[in-house]
Amino acid sequence: MHALGTHLLVELKDCNPDAIRDLNYVRETMISAARKAKATIVDVAFHEFSPFGISGMVVIAESHLSIHTWPEYGYAAVDIFTCGDTIKPDEAARYLIEKFQCKNPSIVEMKRGIISHSGEKLPHKVSNAEFQMVS
């Protein structure tokens, strides 16, 4: 089975509330996680809610890493979606578990874009000529 991408749904329960409350720490940790995965960072956007909580996205050429934190519950929801086979989403997940001092992590892996394609491995990007043939 070949898929276009791997999507990790990462549940981070029992995190250090101070770590997931700090906007700069969360942003820098997510950026570092993308680098640990060997991803190509394209853009970064984060927002801090009042009285607390952070949502953020690290857009990578290979897809994205996103986070939503609830420091009052010591909880963070993270998505790591990567395309291709050179990126290491599991390394990003392990890094986040460590940096947020998560005592109760859970990771569910989903394959995305499972397409029947004559049994050959799928590229995560197609050329313009190939795209014209499909359209």
KAUR-V892634 format. One record per pair of residues at least 12 apart in sequence whose ideal C-beta (glycine too) atoms are under 8 Angstrom apart, sorted by the first residue. I is the first residue (numbers start at 1). J is the second residue. If there is no record, write none. Layout:
BEGIN
i	j
I	J
I	J
END
This chain:
BEGIN
i	j
1	111
1	114
2	114
2	115
2	117
2	120
2	121
2	122
3	111
3	112
3	113
3	114
3	115
3	122
4	83
4	112
4	113
4	114
4	115
4	122
4	124
5	62
5	63
5	81
5	82
5	83
5	84
5	111
5	112
5	113
5	124
6	81
6	82
6	89
6	109
6	110
6	111
6	112
7	79
7	80
7	81
7	82
7	109
7	110
7	111
7	112
8	78
8	79
8	80
8	81
8	89
8	90
8	92
8	93
8	107
8	108
8	109
8	110
9	77
9	78
9	79
9	107
9	108
9	109
9	110
10	77
10	78
10	79
10	80
10	93
10	96
10	97
10	105
10	106
10	107
11	75
11	77
11	105
11	106
11	107
11	108
12	75
12	76
12	77
12	78
12	96
12	97
12	100
12	102
12	104
12	105
13	74
13	75
13	102
13	103
13	104
13	105
13	106
14	74
14	102
14	103
14	104
15	69
15	71
15	74
15	75
15	76
15	100
15	101
15	102
15	103
16	74
16	100
16	101
17	71
17	72
17	74
18	71
19	99
19	100
19	101
20	54
20	69
20	70
20	71
20	74
20	75
20	76
20	100
21	52
21	54
21	69
21	71
23	46
23	48
23	54
26	46
26	54
26	56
26	67
26	69
27	44
27	46
27	56
29	95
29	96
29	99
29	100
30	44
30	46
30	56
30	58
30	65
30	67
30	96
31	44
31	58
32	95
32	99
33	58
33	65
33	80
33	92
33	93
33	95
33	96
33	99
34	58
34	60
34	65
34	92
36	88
36	91
36	92
36	95
37	65
37	80
37	82
37	87
37	88
37	89
37	91
37	92
38	86
38	87
38	88
38	91
39	58
39	60
39	61
39	62
39	65
39	82
39	87
39	92
40	60
40	61
40	62
41	58
41	59
41	60
42	59
42	60
42	61
43	57
43	58
43	59
44	56
44	57
44	58
44	59
45	57
45	59
52	71
52	72
53	68
53	69
53	70
53	71
53	72
54	67
54	68
54	69
55	67
55	68
55	69
60	82
60	87
62	82
62	83
62	84
62	86
62	87
62	124
63	81
63	82
63	83
64	79
64	81
65	78
65	79
65	80
65	81
65	92
66	78
66	79
67	79
76	96
76	100
76	102
78	93
78	96
80	92
80	93
81	112
83	113
83	124
83	125
84	123
84	124
90	107
93	105
93	107
END
